[in-house]
């Protein structure tokens, strides 16, 4: 069985949350991911979206607040991980920002999977179109967190690190090119594979076949009057020589309504990575 990974921005509790949450749960049940990276999750005295969305199949969870929600005392907005397997060495990294009200975080954990432990990170970067200079600094911090020795064995030929999230940047941007090893930042470089680029299901019609995750087909996104874009990603380090960690499949998910209700304003990204070594011969 492959390692199954899901990334989804849940759009905090924007209405109609009471109708959207069951749709998200049904998608999770149908996809049956092993590890989920959520973004825009709320937690506070009267709200716990992570608890609402995951059940017994994902008993191991972690949450990292990115910022407080103004006008809602005690409520925070952040990222979360839900996993079938235990989470170890959970850390959160405050990402570079502009010094204003907006702040972002990367949540990282070492996942104790049956085929070997691996680093898993979920993140959410600055969203404005002209904030590429901030996102460039943010991806450097995200990659460092994901590859830190306390969570990742990738440098010692362990299972590749996995990073998921809402990067708010298109594939051609410098920040995504940095993630893919095609751009350096102040002498620093890394190399992750973009799961959609490697194994995206391009046979599907329309924006789904183009990997679009911010689509005007979705009325919740269309109200922002922004162009269609691919801004949500699953990244993985290079596979081992025995095939462990090889990206085998990737597709856009959470991309259809029920009764006029859509799961969230973003579409999700689902990927499968090899969890068994290639048999010689």
RODREN-931147 format. One line per field, with one value per residue: x, y, z of N, C-alpha, C in turn; residue in one letter; residue number from 1. Coordinates in steps of 0.05 Angstrom, whole numbers, plus 5000, padded with zeros to 4 digits. Example, Ala and Ser with C-alpha at 12.3 -4.5 7.8 and 13.67 -1.06 7.14 Angstrom:
REM residues 2
nu 5264, 5257
nv 4886, 4955
nw 5156, 5142
cau 5246, 5273
cav 4910, 4979
caw 5156, 5143
cu 5264, 5258
cv 4934, 5001
cw 5156, 5157
resn A, S
resi 1, 2
REM end
This chain:
REM residues 281
nu 5017, 5010, 5038, 4991, 4973, 4943, 4928, 4896, 4863, 4819, 4789, 4775, 4720, 4682, 4617, 4577, 4593, 4571, 4548, 4590, 4630, 4612, 4617, 4673, 4690, 4668, 4698, 4748, 4738, 4729, 4777, 4814, 4864, 4931, 4960, 4944, 4949, 4926, 4903, 4888, 4857, 4814, 4819, 4795, 4760, 4707, 4708, 4735, 4761, 4793, 4781, 4728, 4734, 4765, 4767, 4766, 4801, 4845, 4879, 4922, 4943, 4963, 4971, 4984, 4983, 4978, 4963, 4924, 4853, 4823, 4773, 4752, 4761, 4812, 4811, 4848, 4882, 4908, 4952, 4946, 4959, 4937, 4940, 4947, 4986, 5033, 5057, 5118, 5168, 5144, 5142, 5136, 5146, 5154, 5142, 5178, 5154, 5117, 5119, 5070, 5001, 4993, 5012, 5048, 5057, 5096, 5082, 5111, 5125, 5152, 5133, 5115, 5114, 5096, 5132, 5176, 5201, 5184, 5192, 5141, 5108, 5064, 5040, 5025, 5027, 5039, 4988, 4977, 4984, 5029, 5065, 5109, 5162, 5161, 5143, 5186, 5225, 5197, 5192, 5244, 5250, 5210, 5229, 5277, 5257, 5230, 5272, 5302, 5348, 5325, 5275, 5278, 5305, 5325, 5374, 5407, 5394, 5342, 5270, 5240, 5228, 5164, 5125, 5069, 5016, 4983, 5010, 5002, 5023, 5043, 5067, 5109, 5132, 5185, 5188, 5164, 5196, 5243, 5231, 5232, 5284, 5303, 5317, 5356, 5364, 5396, 5444, 5426, 5397, 5349, 5318, 5259, 5207, 5151, 5090, 5045, 5068, 5100, 5066, 5013, 4943, 4927, 4888, 4837, 4780, 4778, 4795, 4811, 4843, 4886, 4909, 4891, 4878, 4855, 4798, 4753, 4709, 4689, 4644, 4656, 4709, 4706, 4682, 4723, 4746, 4794, 4845, 4843, 4886, 4943, 4959, 4964, 4999, 5033, 5095, 5154, 5215, 5271, 5263, 5287, 5341, 5320, 5269, 5233, 5189, 5179, 5139, 5076, 5024, 4979, 4927, 4876, 4829, 4768, 4736, 4684, 4614, 4560, 4492, 4495, 4532, 4601, 4661, 4703, 4738, 4785, 4811, 4833, 4896, 4917, 4961, 5000, 5053, 5107, 5114, 5140, 5200, 5230, 5229, 5286, 5306
nv 4976, 5045, 5106, 5152, 5218, 5279, 5347, 5404, 5466, 5491, 5537, 5565, 5577, 5596, 5610, 5566, 5534, 5492, 5459, 5451, 5423, 5367, 5351, 5355, 5316, 5271, 5269, 5259, 5208, 5179, 5183, 5163, 5180, 5173, 5211, 5277, 5345, 5404, 5471, 5538, 5529, 5534, 5544, 5547, 5571, 5559, 5531, 5479, 5460, 5420, 5375, 5369, 5351, 5304, 5234, 5170, 5144, 5175, 5184, 5212, 5275, 5344, 5414, 5480, 5547, 5605, 5658, 5704, 5710, 5768, 5802, 5756, 5732, 5691, 5654, 5621, 5618, 5571, 5517, 5445, 5376, 5311, 5243, 5173, 5147, 5150, 5215, 5246, 5289, 5340, 5404, 5475, 5527, 5595, 5636, 5681, 5749, 5810, 5845, 5865, 5854, 5804, 5737, 5675, 5603, 5542, 5475, 5418, 5349, 5286, 5229, 5167, 5118, 5051, 5034, 5063, 5121, 5189, 5258, 5306, 5363, 5417, 5477, 5548, 5602, 5674, 5712, 5753, 5777, 5809, 5795, 5762, 5769, 5761, 5709, 5682, 5684, 5655, 5603, 5584, 5580, 5541, 5496, 5487, 5473, 5426, 5392, 5388, 5354, 5329, 5313, 5291, 5239, 5242, 5260, 5219, 5178, 5163, 5158, 5202, 5272, 5303, 5357, 5397, 5442, 5507, 5549, 5596, 5613, 5609, 5556, 5578, 5617, 5648, 5629, 5578, 5554, 5554, 5514, 5471, 5464, 5498, 5549, 5593, 5621, 5673, 5643, 5595, 5531, 5480, 5416, 5393, 5350, 5366, 5340, 5341, 5357, 5313, 5268, 5282, 5276, 5286, 5273, 5285, 5328, 5400, 5450, 5416, 5377, 5408, 5417, 5458, 5493, 5537, 5559, 5590, 5562, 5546, 5577, 5601, 5616, 5647, 5694, 5727, 5749, 5733, 5704, 5636, 5589, 5548, 5534, 5504, 5450, 5386, 5368, 5328, 5299, 5274, 5207, 5147, 5103, 5052, 5060, 5076, 5126, 5146, 5185, 5166, 5177, 5232, 5278, 5328, 5343, 5345, 5378, 5384, 5401, 5389, 5390, 5445, 5463, 5473, 5440, 5474, 5537, 5529, 5477, 5411, 5374, 5310, 5257, 5198, 5160, 5116, 5062, 5015, 4979, 4972, 4909, 4872, 4852
nw 5000, 4984, 5013, 5032, 5022, 5040, 5026, 5050, 5050, 5095, 5098, 5144, 5188, 5152, 5128, 5088, 5142, 5174, 5136, 5101, 5130, 5137, 5083, 5075, 5111, 5087, 5040, 5062, 5084, 5037, 5008, 5045, 5069, 5096, 5123, 5138, 5119, 5143, 5130, 5153, 5200, 5255, 5326, 5393, 5452, 5439, 5392, 5352, 5299, 5279, 5310, 5294, 5242, 5237, 5254, 5286, 5252, 5247, 5296, 5317, 5326, 5313, 5325, 5305, 5322, 5281, 5282, 5321, 5320, 5305, 5341, 5362, 5418, 5444, 5403, 5353, 5290, 5247, 5228, 5218, 5232, 5218, 5232, 5218, 5245, 5300, 5321, 5327, 5357, 5348, 5321, 5314, 5268, 5266, 5213, 5169, 5163, 5146, 5187, 5202, 5218, 5197, 5203, 5195, 5198, 5201, 5211, 5236, 5239, 5260, 5231, 5253, 5216, 5191, 5152, 5161, 5194, 5177, 5157, 5162, 5139, 5144, 5116, 5106, 5067, 5059, 5027, 4989, 4922, 4910, 4949, 4941, 4955, 5009, 5013, 4989, 5029, 5067, 5046, 5049, 5105, 5115, 5087, 5116, 5166, 5154, 5140, 5184, 5228, 5274, 5258, 5207, 5167, 5117, 5097, 5110, 5077, 5090, 5092, 5044, 5060, 5068, 5046, 5051, 5031, 5028, 4987, 4961, 4913, 4845, 4800, 4769, 4798, 4837, 4889, 4888, 4850, 4878, 4917, 4883, 4869, 4829, 4835, 4873, 4939, 4966, 4967, 4986, 4974, 4957, 4940, 4922, 4898, 4859, 4868, 4834, 4785, 4775, 4775, 4763, 4750, 4689, 4653, 4665, 4655, 4641, 4692, 4732, 4707, 4697, 4744, 4776, 4835, 4857, 4836, 4791, 4780, 4827, 4868, 4917, 4912, 4866, 4881, 4896, 4851, 4826, 4783, 4757, 4789, 4805, 4867, 4912, 4942, 4942, 4962, 4956, 4978, 4939, 4916, 4947, 4926, 4924, 4911, 4951, 4972, 4922, 4879, 4860, 4845, 4835, 4848, 4840, 4890, 4930, 4900, 4881, 4884, 4931, 4930, 4918, 4953, 4968, 4988, 5008, 4996, 4969, 4926, 4944, 4948, 4932, 4942, 4926, 4951, 4943, 4988, 4994, 4981, 4916, 4886, 4872, 4806
cau 5000, 5026, 5033, 4971, 4976, 4923, 4931, 4870, 4857, 4791, 4775, 4766, 4691, 4665, 4592, 4561, 4610, 4556, 4543, 4615, 4645, 4606, 4629, 4701, 4692, 4662, 4721, 4769, 4731, 4732, 4805, 4827, 4893, 4946, 4968, 4931, 4959, 4905, 4910, 4865, 4842, 4809, 4817, 4790, 4742, 4681, 4712, 4758, 4755, 4807, 4765, 4704, 4739, 4778, 4756, 4782, 4822, 4868, 4879, 4946, 4939, 4978, 4961, 5002, 4970, 4994, 4956, 4899, 4831, 4812, 4745, 4744, 4781, 4821, 4810, 4871, 4880, 4934, 4955, 4942, 4966, 4923, 4956, 4941, 5009, 5042, 5072, 5140, 5184, 5127, 5153, 5125, 5165, 5142, 5154, 5183, 5130, 5122, 5118, 5044, 4983, 4992, 5034, 5044, 5072, 5099, 5079, 5127, 5125, 5163, 5112, 5125, 5100, 5105, 5153, 5198, 5193, 5190, 5185, 5117, 5104, 5042, 5044, 5007, 5043, 5025, 4970, 4974, 4999, 5055, 5081, 5128, 5187, 5158, 5141, 5213, 5238, 5182, 5197, 5270, 5245, 5195, 5247, 5295, 5242, 5223, 5296, 5318, 5356, 5307, 5250, 5282, 5328, 5329, 5403, 5420, 5380, 5317, 5246, 5240, 5211, 5140, 5116, 5044, 5004, 4974, 5034, 4993, 5042, 5041, 5091, 5130, 5142, 5211, 5186, 5160, 5221, 5262, 5224, 5238, 5313, 5308, 5323, 5369, 5358, 5419, 5463, 5413, 5380, 5339, 5306, 5236, 5191, 5123, 5076, 5028, 5085, 5111, 5046, 4986, 4924, 4920, 4867, 4811, 4773, 4778, 4816, 4821, 4865, 4909, 4919, 4882, 4866, 4839, 4784, 4728, 4687, 4680, 4634, 4669, 4734, 4699, 4674, 4747, 4754, 4822, 4847, 4848, 4914, 4951, 4973, 4966, 5019, 5047, 5123, 5168, 5243, 5277, 5260, 5311, 5349, 5303, 5242, 5217, 5183, 5173, 5111, 5063, 4999, 4971, 4903, 4860, 4806, 4750, 4731, 4657, 4594, 4537, 4470, 4503, 4552, 4627, 4675, 4718, 4743, 4807, 4811, 4855, 4915, 4921, 4984, 5008, 5081, 5115, 5122, 5154, 5223, 5228, 5241, 5307, 5300
cav 5000, 5070, 5127, 5170, 5244, 5299, 5374, 5418, 5491, 5487, 5563, 5568, 5570, 5612, 5597, 5550, 5514, 5469, 5442, 5444, 5404, 5340, 5345, 5350, 5290, 5250, 5267, 5245, 5180, 5166, 5182, 5148, 5187, 5165, 5235, 5301, 5371, 5424, 5499, 5555, 5515, 5550, 5531, 5566, 5561, 5549, 5520, 5461, 5449, 5395, 5354, 5365, 5340, 5278, 5215, 5148, 5135, 5193, 5191, 5227, 5302, 5366, 5440, 5503, 5573, 5624, 5685, 5707, 5721, 5793, 5803, 5730, 5728, 5664, 5637, 5623, 5609, 5558, 5493, 5421, 5350, 5288, 5220, 5146, 5137, 5169, 5238, 5251, 5313, 5360, 5431, 5495, 5548, 5620, 5643, 5710, 5764, 5837, 5862, 5875, 5836, 5777, 5719, 5648, 5583, 5515, 5454, 5395, 5326, 5261, 5209, 5140, 5100, 5024, 5030, 5080, 5148, 5210, 5285, 5316, 5391, 5431, 5506, 5566, 5626, 5700, 5707, 5774, 5773, 5823, 5787, 5742, 5773, 5749, 5680, 5672, 5679, 5635, 5575, 5576, 5571, 5517, 5474, 5481, 5459, 5399, 5376, 5388, 5327, 5317, 5302, 5279, 5222, 5243, 5263, 5193, 5159, 5155, 5164, 5231, 5290, 5311, 5383, 5403, 5467, 5529, 5566, 5621, 5620, 5592, 5541, 5593, 5637, 5641, 5614, 5550, 5545, 5548, 5488, 5450, 5464, 5513, 5577, 5594, 5645, 5681, 5621, 5571, 5517, 5453, 5404, 5375, 5344, 5375, 5315, 5344, 5357, 5286, 5246, 5293, 5263, 5306, 5263, 5296, 5352, 5427, 5459, 5393, 5365, 5427, 5419, 5483, 5490, 5561, 5558, 5605, 5543, 5545, 5604, 5613, 5628, 5666, 5720, 5743, 5760, 5727, 5684, 5608, 5585, 5524, 5546, 5484, 5431, 5365, 5365, 5306, 5297, 5253, 5180, 5131, 5086, 5029, 5068, 5087, 5155, 5154, 5195, 5148, 5188, 5258, 5290, 5349, 5331, 5364, 5397, 5382, 5409, 5373, 5407, 5472, 5470, 5463, 5434, 5498, 5555, 5517, 5449, 5398, 5359, 5283, 5243, 5172, 5156, 5088, 5055, 4989, 4980, 4957, 4882, 4868, 4832
caw 5000, 4984, 5032, 5020, 5034, 5032, 5035, 5046, 5064, 5102, 5097, 5172, 5191, 5134, 5123, 5108, 5154, 5183, 5113, 5089, 5146, 5129, 5057, 5078, 5124, 5067, 5022, 5077, 5086, 5011, 5001, 5065, 5071, 5120, 5137, 5127, 5127, 5140, 5134, 5160, 5220, 5279, 5352, 5414, 5473, 5429, 5365, 5348, 5273, 5275, 5323, 5278, 5216, 5237, 5273, 5296, 5232, 5250, 5325, 5324, 5315, 5324, 5316, 5311, 5316, 5265, 5291, 5334, 5304, 5317, 5349, 5373, 5439, 5450, 5379, 5336, 5262, 5242, 5212, 5234, 5221, 5228, 5223, 5227, 5261, 5320, 5314, 5345, 5353, 5336, 5324, 5296, 5261, 5258, 5187, 5165, 5155, 5139, 5210, 5207, 5232, 5185, 5209, 5185, 5213, 5190, 5231, 5227, 5257, 5250, 5230, 5258, 5198, 5192, 5133, 5169, 5201, 5158, 5164, 5148, 5145, 5131, 5119, 5093, 5063, 5054, 5004, 4969, 4897, 4911, 4972, 4933, 4969, 5036, 5009, 4984, 5055, 5081, 5037, 5060, 5132, 5114, 5080, 5138, 5187, 5144, 5137, 5209, 5236, 5294, 5246, 5181, 5162, 5088, 5091, 5115, 5060, 5102, 5075, 5037, 5074, 5053, 5053, 5038, 5040, 5011, 4983, 4950, 4892, 4822, 4795, 4756, 4817, 4848, 4914, 4881, 4836, 4900, 4928, 4863, 4862, 4804, 4842, 4900, 4954, 4982, 4969, 4997, 4955, 4964, 4917, 4927, 4874, 4859, 4862, 4810, 4762, 4771, 4771, 4763, 4732, 4669, 4635, 4673, 4639, 4653, 4710, 4748, 4692, 4697, 4772, 4788, 4862, 4862, 4811, 4789, 4779, 4854, 4873, 4940, 4901, 4845, 4892, 4900, 4825, 4821, 4762, 4764, 4794, 4820, 4889, 4934, 4933, 4957, 4954, 4969, 4971, 4919, 4925, 4952, 4903, 4923, 4903, 4973, 4969, 4894, 4876, 4841, 4835, 4847, 4835, 4853, 4903, 4944, 4878, 4871, 4904, 4937, 4936, 4916, 4974, 4962, 5014, 5017, 4974, 4954, 4922, 4957, 4932, 4943, 4929, 4936, 4949, 4946, 5015, 4994, 4962, 4891, 4888, 4852, 4785
cu 5017, 5021, 5014, 4970, 4955, 4931, 4905, 4869, 4827, 4775, 4761, 4736, 4673, 4640, 4590, 4578, 4595, 4549, 4570, 4630, 4638, 4617, 4658, 4706, 4687, 4685, 4744, 4763, 4736, 4761, 4822, 4857, 4905, 4953, 4955, 4945, 4936, 4917, 4884, 4846, 4838, 4808, 4812, 4770, 4717, 4684, 4737, 4753, 4769, 4791, 4739, 4710, 4751, 4766, 4776, 4804, 4847, 4870, 4902, 4946, 4957, 4967, 4981, 4987, 4989, 4989, 4929, 4878, 4820, 4782, 4734, 4764, 4787, 4821, 4834, 4866, 4908, 4932, 4953, 4951, 4948, 4934, 4945, 4962, 5019, 5059, 5093, 5153, 5168, 5139, 5137, 5145, 5150, 5157, 5159, 5157, 5137, 5121, 5091, 5027, 4984, 5016, 5027, 5063, 5075, 5098, 5092, 5126, 5140, 5142, 5123, 5109, 5111, 5129, 5178, 5188, 5200, 5180, 5161, 5112, 5080, 5045, 5024, 5021, 5026, 5010, 4970, 4993, 5027, 5072, 5101, 5154, 5185, 5157, 5168, 5227, 5223, 5188, 5225, 5266, 5230, 5212, 5266, 5281, 5237, 5248, 5313, 5324, 5337, 5282, 5255, 5308, 5336, 5359, 5418, 5406, 5355, 5294, 5246, 5220, 5188, 5131, 5090, 5034, 4994, 4997, 5026, 5012, 5040, 5067, 5114, 5143, 5169, 5209, 5180, 5183, 5242, 5256, 5232, 5267, 5320, 5315, 5336, 5361, 5382, 5438, 5452, 5396, 5372, 5327, 5284, 5222, 5163, 5107, 5058, 5045, 5095, 5089, 5018, 4969, 4913, 4899, 4840, 4805, 4776, 4801, 4827, 4845, 4889, 4921, 4910, 4870, 4851, 4824, 4758, 4704, 4674, 4670, 4646, 4696, 4727, 4692, 4698, 4757, 4783, 4823, 4850, 4878, 4918, 4969, 4976, 4982, 5024, 5075, 5135, 5197, 5248, 5275, 5287, 5317, 5332, 5274, 5225, 5214, 5177, 5143, 5098, 5037, 4994, 4946, 4891, 4835, 4789, 4742, 4704, 4637, 4574, 4514, 4477, 4524, 4579, 4642, 4690, 4724, 4767, 4799, 4835, 4873, 4920, 4943, 4989, 5038, 5088, 5125, 5135, 5177, 5218, 5242, 5261, 5299, 5272
cv 5025, 5087, 5147, 5196, 5263, 5326, 5389, 5443, 5490, 5514, 5569, 5562, 5588, 5596, 5589, 5528, 5489, 5450, 5434, 5422, 5375, 5332, 5339, 5323, 5267, 5247, 5252, 5215, 5166, 5163, 5165, 5154, 5178, 5189, 5259, 5326, 5391, 5452, 5515, 5541, 5533, 5533, 5553, 5554, 5548, 5536, 5503, 5447, 5423, 5371, 5348, 5349, 5311, 5260, 5194, 5139, 5152, 5202, 5209, 5254, 5323, 5392, 5461, 5529, 5591, 5653, 5684, 5718, 5745, 5791, 5776, 5722, 5698, 5645, 5643, 5609, 5596, 5534, 5468, 5397, 5330, 5263, 5193, 5136, 5158, 5192, 5243, 5278, 5335, 5388, 5450, 5518, 5573, 5630, 5673, 5724, 5792, 5856, 5874, 5854, 5808, 5760, 5690, 5629, 5558, 5496, 5429, 5374, 5303, 5240, 5181, 5119, 5072, 5019, 5047, 5108, 5168, 5237, 5294, 5344, 5401, 5461, 5522, 5593, 5651, 5698, 5729, 5770, 5785, 5816, 5764, 5744, 5761, 5718, 5668, 5666, 5657, 5607, 5566, 5566, 5545, 5493, 5467, 5466, 5430, 5381, 5376, 5360, 5314, 5305, 5286, 5262, 5223, 5245, 5237, 5171, 5147, 5162, 5194, 5247, 5298, 5338, 5388, 5430, 5485, 5549, 5593, 5631, 5599, 5578, 5557, 5613, 5629, 5624, 5584, 5538, 5539, 5520, 5466, 5449, 5479, 5542, 5576, 5621, 5651, 5658, 5595, 5558, 5490, 5441, 5384, 5371, 5353, 5351, 5318, 5344, 5329, 5267, 5256, 5279, 5284, 5297, 5273, 5322, 5378, 5433, 5437, 5380, 5383, 5430, 5443, 5478, 5515, 5567, 5575, 5588, 5541, 5573, 5617, 5627, 5651, 5693, 5738, 5756, 5757, 5706, 5656, 5604, 5558, 5534, 5528, 5461, 5408, 5363, 5341, 5307, 5275, 5226, 5166, 5114, 5061, 5035, 5079, 5117, 5164, 5162, 5180, 5159, 5215, 5267, 5311, 5336, 5353, 5386, 5394, 5389, 5386, 5391, 5437, 5481, 5457, 5459, 5458, 5515, 5545, 5488, 5437, 5384, 5332, 5270, 5216, 5168, 5126, 5083, 5028, 4991, 4964, 4930, 4878, 4847, 4834
cw 5000, 5008, 5019, 5036, 5023, 5043, 5029, 5063, 5069, 5102, 5123, 5174, 5175, 5128, 5093, 5120, 5163, 5161, 5099, 5104, 5139, 5102, 5059, 5091, 5104, 5047, 5037, 5079, 5059, 5002, 5020, 5067, 5097, 5137, 5122, 5137, 5122, 5143, 5140, 5180, 5245, 5304, 5373, 5434, 5462, 5401, 5365, 5321, 5268, 5287, 5307, 5253, 5216, 5259, 5280, 5278, 5235, 5279, 5334, 5310, 5328, 5311, 5323, 5303, 5300, 5275, 5305, 5315, 5318, 5320, 5358, 5394, 5444, 5426, 5362, 5309, 5256, 5225, 5230, 5218, 5234, 5216, 5234, 5248, 5280, 5309, 5335, 5338, 5339, 5342, 5306, 5293, 5252, 5233, 5185, 5155, 5148, 5163, 5216, 5221, 5222, 5192, 5201, 5200, 5196, 5213, 5220, 5248, 5243, 5253, 5233, 5242, 5199, 5174, 5139, 5175, 5179, 5168, 5148, 5158, 5131, 5137, 5102, 5091, 5059, 5028, 4983, 4945, 4899, 4935, 4966, 4949, 4998, 5033, 5003, 5010, 5071, 5072, 5046, 5089, 5133, 5108, 5102, 5160, 5179, 5144, 5163, 5218, 5256, 5282, 5220, 5179, 5132, 5081, 5095, 5100, 5073, 5083, 5069, 5054, 5056, 5064, 5037, 5046, 5018, 5009, 4970, 4928, 4869, 4816, 4784, 4775, 4828, 4873, 4908, 4866, 4857, 4911, 4909, 4856, 4837, 4810, 4870, 4913, 4973, 4988, 4980, 4976, 4966, 4939, 4926, 4900, 4879, 4850, 4838, 4785, 4755, 4762, 4771, 4743, 4712, 4650, 4642, 4659, 4655, 4672, 4727, 4734, 4690, 4725, 4786, 4815, 4871, 4836, 4812, 4784, 4806, 4862, 4897, 4932, 4882, 4856, 4897, 4875, 4820, 4798, 4773, 4768, 4807, 4842, 4914, 4924, 4953, 4946, 4969, 4960, 4951, 4931, 4930, 4927, 4901, 4917, 4926, 4970, 4941, 4892, 4853, 4830, 4849, 4833, 4853, 4865, 4918, 4924, 4866, 4892, 4909, 4945, 4935, 4936, 4966, 4988, 5025, 4993, 4957, 4947, 4936, 4938, 4947, 4928, 4942, 4930, 4956, 4975, 5017, 4974, 4937, 4895, 4866, 4831, 4775
resn X, X, X, X, X, X, X, X, X, X, X, X, X, X, X, X, X, X, X, X, X, X, X, X, X, X, X, X, X, X, X, X, X, X, X, X, X, X, X, X, X, X, X, X, X, X, X, X, X, X, X, X, X, X, X, X, X, X, X, X, X, X, X, X, X, X, X, X, X, X, X, X, X, X, X, X, X, X, X, X, X, X, X, X, X, X, X, X, X, X, X, X, X, X, X, X, X, X, X, X, X, X, X, X, X, X, X, X, X, X, X, X, X, X, X, X, X, X, X, X, X, X, X, X, X, X, X, X, X, X, X, X, X, X, X, X, X, X, X, X, X, X, X, X, X, X, X, X, X, X, X, X, X, X, X, X, X, X, X, X, X, X, X, X, X, X, X, X, X, X, X, X, X, X, X, X, X, X, X, X, X, X, X, X, X, X, X, X, X, X, X, X, X, X, X, X, X, X, X, X, X, X, X, X, X, X, X, X, X, X, X, X, X, X, X, X, X, X, X, X, X, X, X, X, X, X, X, X, X, X, X, X, X, X, X, X, X, X, X, X, X, X, X, X, X, X, X, X, X, X, X, X, X, X, X, X, X, X, X, X, X, X, X, X, X, X, X, X, X, X, X, X, X, X, X, X, X, X, X, X, X
resi 1, 2, 3, 4, 5, 6, 7, 8, 9, 10, 11, 12, 13, 14, 15, 16, 17, 18, 19, 20, 21, 22, 23, 24, 25, 26, 27, 28, 29, 30, 31, 32, 33, 34, 35, 36, 37, 38, 39, 40, 41, 42, 43, 44, 45, 46, 47, 48, 49, 50, 51, 52, 53, 54, 55, 56, 57, 58, 59, 60, 61, 62, 63, 64, 65, 66, 67, 68, 69, 70, 71, 72, 73, 74, 75, 76, 77, 78, 79, 80, 81, 82, 83, 84, 85, 86, 87, 88, 89, 90, 91, 92, 93, 94, 95, 96, 97, 98, 99, 100, 101, 102, 103, 104, 105, 106, 107, 108, 109, 110, 111, 112, 113, 114, 115, 116, 117, 118, 119, 120, 121, 122, 123, 124, 125, 126, 127, 128, 129, 130, 131, 132, 133, 134, 135, 136, 137, 138, 139, 140, 141, 142, 143, 144, 145, 146, 147, 148, 149, 150, 151, 152, 153, 154, 155, 156, 157, 158, 159, 160, 161, 162, 163, 164, 165, 166, 167, 168, 169, 170, 171, 172, 173, 174, 175, 176, 177, 178, 179, 180, 181, 182, 183, 184, 185, 186, 187, 188, 189, 190, 191, 192, 193, 194, 195, 196, 197, 198, 199, 200, 201, 202, 203, 204, 205, 206, 207, 208, 209, 210, 211, 212, 213, 214, 215, 216, 217, 218, 219, 220, 221, 222, 223, 224, 225, 226, 227, 228, 229, 230, 231, 232, 233, 234, 235, 236, 237, 238, 239, 240, 241, 242, 243, 244, 245, 246, 247, 248, 249, 250, 251, 252, 253, 254, 255, 256, 257, 258, 259, 260, 261, 262, 263, 264, 265, 266, 267, 268, 269, 270, 271, 272, 273, 274, 275, 276, 277, 278, 279, 280, 281
REM end
